[in-house]
Amino acid sequence: MSRTHGWFATCLSLTALSLSAQIVHAQQYSLIELDTPAAANYPLALGINDNDQVVGAISASSAGEDPTLWNGATATTLGLAGGISGPALAVNNAGLIVGTTYTMQPNGTYLQRATVWNGGIATLLPTLGGTQGSALGIN
């Protein structure tokens, strides 16, 4: 057996072992269709936790997005703490949700604020000295 042939056979064997190990330990997933109100333009799933809770947004009007929590396939729209739009971006296993709320300023511009939802109640989080913020993840 030549050195090249032996090297190729060794690499092929290691690849086969690696693939079979991944197949044995592969996780099983199932897809479910998330509930969306008939008047909605689109749903957008952005985060999921180990309890099958999905967060994201539903666009029900041209004004923007409503932050949304799906428990199983059932959708619940979350409040915006005085804002006009915004998505829920992440949910932890305790059910705390974070995301962004957009508020309209008197001059017509938008301000984005990091938001946490606890039990469906929205709370705007303070910034770290700036004027805007967004919460992208939670552990």
N, C-alpha and C positions, 0 to 999 in steps of 0.2 A: 504494500500500500504506500503510495507517495505521501509526502508531508502535506501537500495541498489537499489531497483526498481525505486524509485523516483529520485535518483541521475542519474541512467542510462537514464531515460526518459528525464531529463533536459539536459544532455549532448547530447543526440540524437537530441533534438529539436534545441539546439544551433548550432550544426553541420549542420543541414538542413537549418537553417536560413542563416548561413555563406555561404554555398554553393550556395544557391539561390541568395544571394546578389552578389556573384562573377559572376554568370552567367548573371545577369542583366547588370553588368558593364563590361563585357568582351569586349575587343577590337577585331575588325574584321581585318584579314590580308588576303592578297592574294599573291600567289607565282608567280613569273615570272622567266623565264629562261634567264640568262644573256648571252649576245652575247660573243662568244669566237672565235677568228680567227681559221681557219681550221688547221693551222700549230702549234697551241698551244698544249702543253702536258696536261695542266690543268689550270682552273681558280680557284682563291681562294678569296672569299669574306670575308673581315675582319671587315668592319665598315659600318654604315648606318646613315643617318641623317633624319630629318623630311621632307625633300624635295625629298625623294626617290632617293637620290644619294648614290651609293654604292662604296666603295673603297676596294682595295685589290691588287692582283697581278695575272699576267698571266705568266706562264712558257712557253716560246716559243722556248727555246733552252736548252742545257745542261749547258750553261753559268750561268743561274740563272733566276731570276724573274724580270719582268718589272712591276713597279707600275702602277696601272690601276684605272681609274674612270669610273663608269657606270652611265650614265644619263638615267634612265629608263632601257632599255635592251641594249643600245648602248655603246660599250666599247671604251675608249680613253686611249692610253698608255701615261703616264707622263714621262717627262725627268728625268735624274738622276744626274744632276749637276756635271758631270765629273766622276760619279761612273760607276760601271759595273752591279749592280744588286740591288734589294731592293723592299720591299713591301710598299704600302700605308696602314696605319693602322687605321686611324680615320679621320672623316670629320665632321665639325660643320655645323650648319644651314646657315652660311654665305658662305659656299663652300670652306673654308680653309681646306687643307688636310695636315696631318702629317704622318711621317713614318720614315723609315730608308734607307740610301743609303750606300752600301758597295763599298769601293774603294780598288784597289790593290796597295800595297806598293812595292817599288823597290826590297825588299827582298822576295817578293812572298807571304807575309801575307796579310790579309784583315783588313781594318779599317772600323768600322761602325760609321756613323754620323747621328744624328737627322736631319731630313729634313722637311721643310715646302714647300708646293706647293700653290701658290697664282695665280689664273688665268692660271694654267698650268706651271708656271715658278717655277723651283726648286731652293731652297736656302738652303745650308747647315747651320745648326745652330751651334753656338760655344758650346764647352763643358763647364762644370762647374769646370774646372781645370784638368780634366782627359784627356785621349787620345781618348775615344770613347763615344758614346751616341746613344740614340734612343728616338723618341717621340712616346708615346703610346696613347695619348689622347689629345683632344683639346675641349675647351668650347666656 
